[in-house]
Amino acid sequence: QDRCRFRARRSTRRTVVKATRSMQSIQTPETVSKSAASGSSEPVEAVSVVVVGGGPHALAALAALVGGDGKSPVRGTVAVIDPGSHFLDAWYGRFRALEIDRLRSPAYVHPSAFEPTALVEFAIREGRTAELEAAPVAVQWMPTTDHRPEHADSSGASLLKALPSSALFRDFCASLEAELPHKWLRGTATRVARAGGGGGGGGSSFRVQYSAAGEPHELREVEAAALILATGPVGAWSIPPPFAPLLSAASSACGRVLHSEQLLTQGRGTLREEVARRSGGDGGPASVLVIGGGISAAQAALTASRAGHRVVLRSRRPLQSRPFDIAVGWLDVRHADRLRFEYLCLPPTRRLQAIRDATAGGSVPAPYLEELQRLAASPGSSLRIEVDEAVDRGVCTSTADSVQVNGEDFDLVVLCTGVAPEPLTSSALFRSVEELLGAPTVGGLPRVDSSLRWSRGEDVFVLGANAGLELGPGGGNLVGGMRGARVVSNELHVLMREGVCAPPRSGWPDRTAFANKYAALLDGREPEVDVLVQRLHLAPKAIIALKKAREAAAAGCGSRAAKGCKGACSVRHPGGPPILF
């Protein structure tokens, strides 16, 4: 009888516990643990994928993951963690602050990763094709064979090659965001851990901790099977040493030294408004010194000059003009594969230097440079362009009314010197991932594989400039965003789509359709010669040499059709040792 009563009481307790747990599991989508740091057992919202970041790369990842492919409906859910109120918040802030009215990327480059024509079709639907301006350089290459008449302007030139206005690009991205199902979690991601707190292994889910916007001490959590890190590079403002004391002690300099990043991070309005506010307030023309050699410096100088101020644009080296932020070859499909192949043949440490060489220094779009030179050359011009290699070693002093730089007085100094990159491990978020997974780094950048995974067997992906070791020098621009989004979407296709099952491991390829096409070049799974001939645009002599080497290798294996037989084949390229196959 005692045993029966004990069993009855235990059964009753189990029923109560089950009912309690059932009630706890009923939660709205907004329910998130608010006491993660204290170890509370409150329920945590679960999604399929968490994207950390709200820039163009994050939007491209979302579009690739949940955008309609016409084949299988979406079953996965995506949460986005970012301090902004919507996608590209920081981008729009920079455009507004510097009054940038046009992108420098063609209209086929945008966050809709699988639809190159989406931006042009949006402009046509909205009747805004006038906001697509002909590119200043002859762009003869496109990643699409779409040549429909409606995608051409009055002269017959393709609108896909045109440069969209900032307003058109903003509205297109807003419409894209509105169409894509996702949950926006406004806050700053701070830490990643295994779900349940265990050590776990490959394939286990993750918990991402973030502080809610406006409530930095309130920590929340969201759980996901996959994590995409789409944040920008980590770094501090690059400040020339002579100006550092004046910028940090704004009161002593009367606020007359301004860093361009202040306009973005502190909500100070446009540069035009800041110049007017800080230049004495008497309404007359001010003397403004702009330091920098990139697009921000050019835009700042033009903005101040158009407002009637006397402007000196000073840089360490002569201004350089480039249509895009990297060499055109990296965006030209006729040459990009060859450049990427040569890049991926380098050891990781040399890839870092290749990134620096390809993106070294700032560059100015041709229209900006032409206008600067025209203004500087006009009689009685109020704009001067100067080159000073010692610009970061000058002598600066300040008074209540001005800042003196190398003996010349200025009402305002604008530092357009950008951000100095720092190792990602200086970020608490990236450091937690590195420690959790033992994720490798090279020179402060994640050592991602060809699928953009940071750690083998783990669904943790890196996008943007932080994935530059795999994506190349263009990893941080919109082209890199589209390429990275396609790779990650392909990797998470089974997780995100209904009716899609993973094939048996025996039939699963070692690399994916959208990953680095050269990742398996040397393992015998592809005819190497065919890839080289089609992708590298080799000279006829090189093609003959490669075919002879392949025949010799096949003969050594006993069959001319054999794959994976390594012969003594090498390809010589400028600036490096032979590449052996």
Buried (B, 14 or more C-beta within 10 A) or exposed (E): EEEEEEEEEEEEEEEEEEEEEEEEEEEEEEEBBBEBBEEEEBBBBBBBBBBBBBBBBBBBBBBBBBBEEEEEEBEBBBBBBBBBEBBBEBBBBBBBBBBBEBBBBBBBBBBBBBBBBBBBBBBBEEEBBEBBBBBBBEBEBBBEEBEEEEBBBEEEBBBBBBBBBBEBBBBBBBBBBEEBEBBBBBBBBBBBBBBEEEEBEEEBBBBBBBBBBEEEEBBBBBBBBBBBBBBBBBBEBBBBEBBBBBBEEEEEBBBBBBBBBBBBEEEBEBBBEBBBEBBBEEEEBBBBBBBBBBBBBBBBBBBBBBBEBBBBBBBBEEBBBBBBBBBBEBBBEEBBBBBBBBBBBBEBEEBBEBBEEBBEEBBBBBBBBEBBBEBBEEEEBBBBBEEBEEBBEBEBBBEEEBBBBBEEEBBBBBBBBBBEBEBBBEBEBBBBBBEBBEBBBEBBBBBBBBBBBBBEEBBBBBBBBBBBBBBBBBBBBBBBBBBBBBBBBBBBBEBBBEEEEEEEEEEEEEBBEBBBBBBBBBEEBBEBBEBBBEBBEBEEEBBEBBEEBBEEBBEEBEEEEBBEBBBEBEBEEEEEEEBEB
